[in-house]
Amino acid sequence: MANLYTAYVLWLCGGWFGAHHLYLGRICHGFAWFATGGGWLIGWLWDLIELRSYVDECNDVKSRIRQLDTNRVASCSTNRFVGQLLLGSWLGTLAVLAIHVFTSNPLFSACGAGIGVAWGVYVVGNIGLQRRDLVYIWLGAFSTAFVFIVVMQSYNGIVFAAIAATLVGNRSAKNRTSKPPHTMGHFLLWSSVFCALMALFLGNTVRHVLSTDLVVNGRRTNLGTIAYEYLTGAEHHLPDGDDVNWSRMDGESAKRKPTWQDYVASFVFDGWKEGNLHQPVWNAYAYTTLGLDPYASPSEIHQRCQKLMKETHPDRAGQQSQRRFISVRKACEIVDKWRQNQRQQ
């Protein structure tokens, strides 16, 4: 006998992952919650209202089956229909993304989409005391995915495959004449496959993010290297060269390690080539180098540039100020170019 208070405790503590449904023997419902985080939290909250009826169904399943035996044709509710579409589309998309880790062949993608969609539609369709045939669901999912992905080269077909599989599967919907056959073994198998697909998808996503190329103070690197340096404290020196170190504030010849501000600015500049994004980054460097307020007037900028270029010119201040001179000259060029563009607009 299932206890209502125990079910409420499991709903509160592990409901997002279907713990209360597993306790009540609702294996398909439990996996649906496990794969979607409690039906994206909406279903988890709805269970608070329906939990008493779930407990009653669990404790009186035999008599309920006898009542349903007089009407073998099952009715499909709107909630079940929407759930089939959502879980089918989600698992189909996840399967395709996991397959793309190894190959982008459309035929393999169509197979993965068909299996994932059929899996999701079947699981939701078999929640409670209803059952649907997996063969019909898979035929509807795979045929639609094949037409869209292989023939039409459109991955929007995953949604249409979920619709087709749901409609075909619901044609074979019937009320159960016995207890649901699914066990904890089914749940463990399904959840293991789901976790493997998620691991492939997330691992590939992280790999692509960490391999994003950046240019930081003239040094080409990537986010993975930055993360490694930050965690291990590894020291990487910048290459020599006047042009790549123009933003240096001081005139010291010693190289410095890039700061997080450098990384962020370079990520914005290197990752997005639109002028309205990268220009403010260079302007910030320029104004900082010149020691000016961003709202300085053109005359103030001109006077500041003239003064700093005279003070830092190698002929006057010696070779020690060469780097500082190049920084000032570059900053003045950038500010001047930006001012010209503003006037032209």
DRENDO-1510 file (C-alpha; in Angstrom, 1 decimal, always signed):
<recs>
REC; n; res; u; v; w
REC; 1; MET; +0.0; +0.0; +0.0 .
REC; 2; ALA; +1.3; +3.4; -1.0 .
REC; 3; ASN; +1.3; +6.1; +1.6 .
REC; 4; LEU; +0.2; +9.6; +0.7 .
REC; 5; TYR; +2.5; +11.4; +3.1 .
REC; 6; THR; +5.5; +9.4; +1.8 .
REC; 7; ALA; +4.5; +10.4; -1.7 .
REC; 8; TYR; +4.4; +14.0; -0.8 .
REC; 9; VAL; +7.8; +13.9; +0.8 .
REC; 10; LEU; +9.3; +12.3; -2.3 .
REC; 11; TRP; +7.5; +14.8; -4.4 .
REC; 12; LEU; +9.1; +17.6; -2.4 .
REC; 13; CYS; +12.6; +16.1; -2.2 .
REC; 14; GLY; +13.0; +14.3; -5.5 .
REC; 15; GLY; +9.9; +15.2; -7.6 .
REC; 16; TRP; +11.9; +17.0; -10.3 .
REC; 17; PHE; +13.4; +13.6; -11.1 .
REC; 18; GLY; +10.3; +11.5; -10.8 .
REC; 19; ALA; +11.0; +10.0; -7.3 .
REC; 20; HIS; +7.3; +10.0; -6.3 .
REC; 21; HIS; +6.2; +8.4; -9.5 .
REC; 22; LEU; +8.8; +5.6; -9.1 .
REC; 23; TYR; +7.5; +5.1; -5.6 .
REC; 24; LEU; +4.0; +4.6; -7.0 .
REC; 25; GLY; +5.1; +2.3; -9.7 .
REC; 26; ARG; +4.5; +4.8; -12.5 .
REC; 27; ILE; +7.8; +4.0; -14.3 .
REC; 28; CYS; +7.0; +5.8; -17.5 .
REC; 29; HIS; +5.8; +8.9; -15.7 .
REC; 30; GLY; +9.0; +8.8; -13.6 .
REC; 31; PHE; +11.3; +8.7; -16.6 .
REC; 32; ALA; +9.4; +11.5; -18.3 .
REC; 33; TRP; +10.0; +13.7; -15.2 .
REC; 34; PHE; +13.7; +12.5; -15.0 .
REC; 35; ALA; +14.3; +13.5; -18.7 .
REC; 36; THR; +12.6; +16.9; -18.4 .
REC; 37; GLY; +13.3; +18.0; -14.9 .
REC; 38; GLY; +9.8; +17.5; -13.7 .
REC; 39; GLY; +8.1; +18.4; -16.9 .
REC; 40; TRP; +10.2; +21.7; -16.9 .
REC; 41; LEU; +8.8; +22.3; -13.4 .
REC; 42; ILE; +5.2; +22.8; -14.6 .
REC; 43; GLY; +4.3; +19.1; -14.4 .
REC; 44; TRP; +6.0; +18.9; -11.0 .
REC; 45; LEU; +3.8; +21.6; -9.7 .
REC; 46; TRP; +0.7; +20.1; -11.3 .
REC; 47; ASP; +1.5; +16.8; -9.5 .
REC; 48; LEU; +0.8; +18.5; -6.2 .
REC; 49; ILE; -2.9; +18.6; -7.2 .
REC; 50; GLU; -3.0; +15.1; -8.8 .
REC; 51; LEU; -0.9; +13.2; -6.3 .
REC; 52; ARG; -3.8; +11.9; -4.2 .
REC; 53; SER; -5.4; +10.4; -7.3 .
REC; 54; TYR; -2.1; +8.8; -8.2 .
REC; 55; VAL; -1.9; +7.1; -4.8 .
REC; 56; ASP; -5.5; +5.9; -5.0 .
REC; 57; GLU; -4.8; +4.5; -8.4 .
REC; 58; CYS; -1.7; +2.7; -7.1 .
REC; 59; ASN; -3.6; +1.2; -4.2 .
REC; 60; ASP; -6.7; +0.1; -6.2 .
REC; 61; VAL; -5.1; -0.7; -9.6 .
REC; 62; LYS; -6.8; -4.1; -9.9 .
REC; 63; SER; -10.4; -2.7; -9.6 .
REC; 64; ARG; -9.6; +0.2; -11.9 .
REC; 65; ILE; -8.3; -2.3; -14.5 .
REC; 66; ARG; -11.6; -4.3; -14.2 .
REC; 67; GLN; -13.6; -1.1; -14.8 .
REC; 68; LEU; -11.5; -0.2; -17.8 .
REC; 69; ASP; -11.9; -3.7; -19.2 .
REC; 70; THR; -15.4; -2.9; -20.2 .
REC; 71; ASN; -14.1; -0.1; -22.5 .
REC; 72; ARG; -11.0; -1.1; -24.3 .
REC; 73; VAL; -10.6; +2.0; -26.4 .
REC; 74; ALA; -8.6; +4.6; -24.5 .
REC; 75; SER; -9.3; +8.3; -24.8 .
REC; 76; CYS; -6.4; +10.7; -25.3 .
REC; 77; SER; -6.4; +13.9; -23.2 .
REC; 78; THR; -4.9; +17.2; -24.3 .
REC; 79; ASN; -2.2; +17.0; -21.6 .
REC; 80; ARG; -1.1; +13.6; -22.8 .
REC; 81; PHE; -1.1; +14.8; -26.4 .
REC; 82; VAL; +1.1; +17.8; -25.6 .
REC; 83; GLY; +3.4; +15.7; -23.4 .
REC; 84; GLN; +3.9; +13.3; -26.2 .
REC; 85; LEU; +4.9; +16.1; -28.6 .
REC; 86; LEU; +7.2; +17.8; -26.1 .
REC; 87; LEU; +9.1; +14.7; -24.9 .
REC; 88; GLY; +9.2; +13.2; -28.4 .
REC; 89; SER; +10.7; +16.4; -29.8 .
REC; 90; TRP; +13.1; +16.8; -26.9 .
REC; 91; LEU; +14.5; +13.2; -27.1 .
REC; 92; GLY; +14.6; +13.3; -30.9 .
REC; 93; THR; +16.6; +16.5; -30.9 .
REC; 94; LEU; +18.9; +15.2; -28.2 .
REC; 95; ALA; +19.5; +12.0; -30.2 .
REC; 96; VAL; +20.4; +14.0; -33.4 .
REC; 97; LEU; +22.8; +16.3; -31.5 .
REC; 98; ALA; +24.5; +13.3; -29.9 .
REC; 99; ILE; +24.9; +11.6; -33.3 .
REC; 100; HIS; +26.4; +14.8; -34.8 .
REC; 101; VAL; +29.3; +14.2; -32.4 .
REC; 102; PHE; +30.4; +11.4; -34.6 .
REC; 103; THR; +28.8; +12.1; -38.0 .
REC; 104; SER; +26.5; +14.5; -39.8 .
REC; 105; ASN; +25.2; +11.9; -42.3 .
REC; 106; PRO; +21.5; +12.7; -42.9 .
REC; 107; LEU; +20.5; +9.0; -42.8 .
REC; 108; PHE; +22.0; +8.5; -39.4 .
REC; 109; SER; +20.4; +11.7; -38.2 .
REC; 110; ALA; +17.0; +10.5; -39.5 .
REC; 111; CYS; +17.4; +7.2; -37.7 .
REC; 112; GLY; +18.4; +8.9; -34.5 .
REC; 113; ALA; +15.5; +11.3; -34.8 .
REC; 114; GLY; +13.0; +8.5; -35.4 .
REC; 115; ILE; +14.3; +6.5; -32.4 .
REC; 116; GLY; +14.3; +9.5; -30.1 .
REC; 117; VAL; +10.9; +10.7; -31.1 .
REC; 118; ALA; +9.3; +7.3; -30.9 .
REC; 119; TRP; +10.9; +6.8; -27.5 .
REC; 120; GLY; +9.4; +10.0; -26.1 .
REC; 121; VAL; +6.0; +9.5; -27.6 .
REC; 122; TYR; +5.9; +5.9; -26.4 .
REC; 123; VAL; +6.8; +6.7; -22.8 .
REC; 124; VAL; +4.2; +9.4; -22.4 .
REC; 125; GLY; +1.6; +7.3; -24.2 .
REC; 126; ASN; +2.1; +4.5; -21.7 .
REC; 127; ILE; +1.8; +6.5; -18.6 .
REC; 128; GLY; -0.9; +5.3; -16.2 .
REC; 129; LEU; -3.4; +2.6; -17.4 .
REC; 130; GLN; -3.1; +3.2; -21.1 .
REC; 131; ARG; -0.8; +1.5; -23.7 .
REC; 132; ARG; +0.3; +2.1; -27.2 .
REC; 133; ASP; +2.2; +0.0; -29.7 .
REC; 134; LEU; +5.8; +1.0; -30.2 .
REC; 135; VAL; +6.0; -0.3; -33.8 .
REC; 136; TYR; +3.4; +2.0; -35.1 .
REC; 137; ILE; +4.9; +5.0; -33.3 .
REC; 138; TRP; +8.3; +4.3; -34.7 .
REC; 139; LEU; +7.1; +3.9; -38.2 .
REC; 140; GLY; +5.3; +7.2; -38.1 .
REC; 141; ALA; +8.4; +8.9; -36.5 .
REC; 142; PHE; +11.0; +7.4; -38.8 .
REC; 143; SER; +9.1; +7.9; -42.1 .
REC; 144; THR; +8.4; +11.6; -41.3 .
REC; 145; ALA; +12.0; +12.2; -40.1 .
REC; 146; PHE; +13.4; +10.5; -43.2 .
REC; 147; VAL; +11.4; +12.7; -45.6 .
REC; 148; PHE; +12.3; +15.9; -43.8 .
REC; 149; ILE; +15.9; +15.3; -42.9 .
REC; 150; VAL; +17.2; +13.1; -45.8 .
REC; 151; VAL; +15.0; +14.3; -48.7 .
REC; 152; MET; +14.2; +17.9; -47.8 .
REC; 153; GLN; +17.4; +18.5; -45.7 .
REC; 154; SER; +15.4; +20.2; -42.9 .
REC; 155; TYR; +15.8; +19.4; -39.3 .
REC; 156; ASN; +12.4; +21.0; -38.5 .
REC; 157; GLY; +11.1; +17.6; -39.4 .
REC; 158; ILE; +11.8; +16.5; -35.8 .
REC; 159; VAL; +8.7; +18.3; -34.6 .
REC; 160; PHE; +6.6; +17.0; -37.5 .
REC; 161; ALA; +7.9; +13.5; -36.8 .
REC; 162; ALA; +6.7; +13.9; -33.2 .
REC; 163; ILE; +3.3; +15.0; -34.4 .
REC; 164; ALA; +3.0; +12.1; -36.9 .
REC; 165; ALA; +4.2; +9.5; -34.3 .
REC; 166; THR; +1.7; +10.9; -31.7 .
REC; 167; LEU; -1.3; +10.7; -34.1 .
REC; 168; VAL; -0.4; +7.2; -35.4 .
REC; 169; GLY; +0.3; +6.0; -31.9 .
REC; 170; ASN; -2.9; +7.3; -30.5 .
REC; 171; ARG; -4.8; +5.4; -33.1 .
REC; 172; SER; -3.7; +2.2; -31.4 .
REC; 173; ALA; -4.3; +3.5; -27.8 .
REC; 174; LYS; -6.1; +1.0; -25.5 .
REC; 175; ASN; -6.8; +0.6; -21.8 .
REC; 176; ARG; -4.7; -1.9; -20.0 .
REC; 177; THR; -6.1; -5.3; -19.0 .
REC; 178; SER; -3.2; -5.9; -16.6 .
REC; 179; LYS; -0.6; -4.0; -14.6 .
REC; 180; PRO; +1.9; -1.9; -16.6 .
REC; 181; PRO; +4.8; -4.2; -17.6 .
REC; 182; HIS; +7.5; -1.6; -17.0 .
REC; 183; THR; +9.9; -2.1; -14.1 .
REC; 184; MET; +12.7; -0.3; -12.4 .
REC; 185; GLY; +15.0; -2.1; -14.9 .
REC; 186; HIS; +13.3; -0.2; -17.7 .
REC; 187; PHE; +13.8; +3.0; -15.9 .
REC; 188; LEU; +17.5; +2.3; -15.2 .
REC; 189; LEU; +18.0; +1.4; -18.9 .
REC; 190; TRP; +16.2; +4.5; -20.2 .
REC; 191; SER; +17.8; +6.9; -17.8 .
REC; 192; SER; +21.3; +5.4; -18.6 .
REC; 193; VAL; +20.7; +6.0; -22.3 .
REC; 194; PHE; +19.4; +9.5; -21.6 .
REC; 195; CYS; +22.4; +10.4; -19.5 .
REC; 196; ALA; +24.8; +9.1; -22.2 .
REC; 197; LEU; +23.1; +11.2; -24.8 .
REC; 198; MET; +23.3; +14.3; -22.5 .
REC; 199; ALA; +27.0; +13.6; -21.8 .
REC; 200; LEU; +27.7; +13.4; -25.6 .
REC; 201; PHE; +25.8; +16.6; -26.2 .
REC; 202; LEU; +27.2; +18.6; -23.3 .
REC; 203; GLY; +30.7; +17.3; -23.9 .
REC; 204; ASN; +30.7; +18.4; -27.5 .
REC; 205; THR; +29.2; +21.8; -26.6 .
REC; 206; VAL; +31.9; +22.4; -24.0 .
REC; 207; ARG; +34.6; +21.3; -26.4 .
REC; 208; HIS; +33.4; +23.8; -29.0 .
REC; 209; VAL; +33.2; +26.6; -26.5 .
REC; 210; LEU; +36.7; +25.9; -25.1 .
REC; 211; SER; +38.2; +25.7; -28.5 .
REC; 212; THR; +36.9; +29.2; -29.4 .
REC; 213; ASP; +39.9; +31.2; -30.7 .
REC; 214; LEU; +40.8; +34.5; -29.2 .
REC; 215; VAL; +43.6; +37.0; -29.7 .
REC; 216; VAL; +44.8; +38.6; -26.4 .
REC; 217; ASN; +47.5; +41.3; -26.8 .
REC; 218; GLY; +48.7; +39.7; -29.9 .
REC; 219; ARG; +48.8; +36.2; -28.6 .
REC; 220; ARG; +46.4; +33.7; -30.2 .
REC; 221; THR; +44.8; +31.4; -27.6 .
REC; 222; ASN; +41.4; +29.8; -26.8 .
REC; 223; LEU; +39.0; +29.7; -23.9 .
REC; 224; GLY; +40.3; +26.2; -22.9 .
REC; 225; THR; +43.8; +27.5; -22.5 .
REC; 226; ILE; +42.6; +30.5; -20.5 .
REC; 227; ALA; +40.7; +28.3; -18.1 .
REC; 228; TYR; +43.7; +26.0; -17.7 .
REC; 229; GLU; +46.0; +28.9; -17.0 .
REC; 230; TYR; +43.5; +30.3; -14.5 .
REC; 231; LEU; +43.1; +27.0; -12.6 .
REC; 232; THR; +46.8; +26.0; -12.7 .
REC; 233; GLY; +48.4; +29.4; -12.4 .
REC; 234; ALA; +50.4; +28.7; -15.5 .
REC; 235; GLU; +52.3; +31.8; -16.8 .
REC; 236; HIS; +52.4; +32.5; -20.6 .
REC; 237; HIS; +54.4; +35.5; -21.8 .
REC; 238; LEU; +53.4; +37.7; -24.6 .
REC; 239; PRO; +55.5; +37.8; -27.8 .
REC; 240; ASP; +57.8; +40.7; -28.5 .
REC; 241; GLY; +56.6; +43.4; -30.9 .
REC; 242; ASP; +55.6; +47.0; -30.6 .
REC; 243; ASP; +52.3; +46.9; -32.4 .
REC; 244; VAL; +50.8; +44.0; -30.3 .
REC; 245; ASN; +51.6; +45.8; -27.1 .
REC; 246; TRP; +50.3; +49.2; -27.9 .
REC; 247; SER; +47.7; +49.2; -25.2 .
REC; 248; ARG; +50.4; +48.9; -22.4 .
REC; 249; MET; +50.0; +51.7; -19.9 .
REC; 250; ASP; +53.6; +51.7; -18.8 .
REC; 251; GLY; +56.9; +51.9; -20.6 .
REC; 252; GLU; +58.4; +48.9; -19.0 .
REC; 253; SER; +60.0; +46.3; -21.2 .
REC; 254; ALA; +58.9; +43.4; -19.0 .
REC; 255; LYS; +56.0; +41.4; -20.5 .
REC; 256; ARG; +52.8; +41.0; -18.4 .
REC; 257; LYS; +50.2; +38.3; -18.2 .
REC; 258; PRO; +46.9; +39.2; -19.8 .
REC; 259; THR; +44.2; +40.3; -17.4 .
REC; 260; TRP; +40.6; +39.1; -17.4 .
REC; 261; GLN; +39.6; +42.5; -18.8 .
REC; 262; ASP; +41.9; +41.8; -21.7 .
REC; 263; TYR; +40.2; +38.4; -22.3 .
REC; 264; VAL; +36.7; +39.8; -22.2 .
REC; 265; ALA; +37.6; +42.7; -24.5 .
REC; 266; SER; +39.4; +40.4; -26.9 .
REC; 267; PHE; +36.5; +37.9; -26.9 .
REC; 268; VAL; +34.1; +40.7; -27.8 .
REC; 269; PHE; +36.4; +42.0; -30.5 .
REC; 270; ASP; +37.6; +38.7; -32.0 .
REC; 271; GLY; +34.2; +36.9; -31.7 .
REC; 272; TRP; +32.1; +39.7; -33.2 .
REC; 273; LYS; +33.3; +41.6; -36.1 .
REC; 274; GLU; +30.4; +44.1; -36.3 .
REC; 275; GLY; +31.7; +47.7; -35.9 .
REC; 276; ASN; +29.2; +48.7; -33.3 .
REC; 277; LEU; +30.6; +46.1; -31.0 .
REC; 278; HIS; +34.4; +46.2; -31.5 .
REC; 279; GLN; +34.8; +49.9; -31.9 .
REC; 280; PRO; +33.8; +50.7; -28.2 .
REC; 281; VAL; +36.4; +48.2; -27.1 .
REC; 282; TRP; +39.2; +49.9; -28.9 .
REC; 283; ASN; +37.9; +53.3; -27.8 .
REC; 284; ALA; +38.1; +52.1; -24.2 .
REC; 285; TYR; +41.7; +51.1; -24.7 .
REC; 286; ALA; +42.5; +54.3; -26.4 .
REC; 287; TYR; +41.0; +56.6; -23.8 .
REC; 288; THR; +42.6; +54.6; -21.0 .
REC; 289; THR; +46.0; +54.9; -22.7 .
REC; 290; LEU; +45.6; +58.6; -23.1 .
REC; 291; GLY; +44.3; +59.1; -19.6 .
REC; 292; LEU; +41.2; +60.9; -20.8 .
REC; 293; ASP; +37.6; +61.0; -19.8 .
REC; 294; PRO; +35.3; +59.4; -22.4 .
REC; 295; TYR; +33.5; +62.7; -22.8 .
REC; 296; ALA; +36.5; +64.7; -23.6 .
REC; 297; SER; +36.1; +67.3; -26.3 .
REC; 298; PRO; +38.0; +67.1; -29.6 .
REC; 299; SER; +40.3; +69.9; -28.6 .
REC; 300; GLU; +41.2; +68.2; -25.3 .
REC; 301; ILE; +42.0; +65.0; -27.2 .
REC; 302; HIS; +44.1; +66.8; -29.7 .
REC; 303; GLN; +46.1; +68.7; -27.0 .
REC; 304; ARG; +46.5; +65.5; -25.0 .
REC; 305; CYS; +47.9; +63.6; -28.0 .
REC; 306; GLN; +50.3; +66.4; -28.9 .
REC; 307; LYS; +51.6; +66.6; -25.3 .
REC; 308; LEU; +52.1; +62.9; -24.8 .
REC; 309; MET; +53.7; +62.3; -28.2 .
REC; 310; LYS; +56.2; +65.0; -27.5 .
REC; 311; GLU; +56.9; +63.8; -24.0 .
REC; 312; THR; +57.3; +60.1; -25.0 .
REC; 313; HIS; +59.1; +60.6; -28.4 .
REC; 314; PRO; +62.3; +58.5; -28.4 .
REC; 315; ASP; +64.4; +61.4; -29.7 .
REC; 316; ARG; +63.5; +63.4; -26.6 .
REC; 317; ALA; +62.9; +60.8; -23.8 .
REC; 318; GLY; +65.2; +58.1; -25.0 .
REC; 319; GLN; +64.6; +54.5; -26.2 .
REC; 320; GLN; +63.0; +53.6; -22.8 .
REC; 321; SER; +59.8; +55.4; -23.9 .
REC; 322; GLN; +59.5; +53.8; -27.3 .
REC; 323; ARG; +56.8; +51.4; -26.2 .
REC; 324; ARG; +54.9; +54.2; -24.5 .
REC; 325; PHE; +55.2; +56.4; -27.6 .
REC; 326; ILE; +53.8; +53.6; -29.8 .
REC; 327; SER; +50.9; +53.1; -27.4 .
REC; 328; VAL; +50.1; +56.8; -27.5 .
REC; 329; ARG; +50.3; +57.1; -31.3 .
REC; 330; LYS; +48.0; +54.1; -31.8 .
REC; 331; ALA; +45.5; +55.4; -29.3 .
REC; 332; CYS; +45.5; +58.8; -31.0 .
REC; 333; GLU; +45.0; +57.2; -34.4 .
REC; 334; ILE; +42.0; +55.2; -33.2 .
REC; 335; VAL; +40.3; +58.1; -31.5 .
REC; 336; ASP; +40.9; +60.3; -34.5 .
REC; 337; LYS; +39.5; +57.6; -36.9 .
REC; 338; TRP; +36.4; +57.2; -34.7 .
REC; 339; ARG; +35.8; +60.9; -34.7 .
REC; 340; GLN; +36.0; +61.1; -38.5 .
REC; 341; ASN; +33.5; +58.3; -38.8 .
REC; 342; GLN; +31.2; +60.1; -36.4 .
REC; 343; ARG; +31.4; +63.2; -38.5 .
REC; 344; GLN; +30.7; +61.4; -41.7 .
REC; 345; GLN; +27.6; +59.8; -40.2 .
</recs>
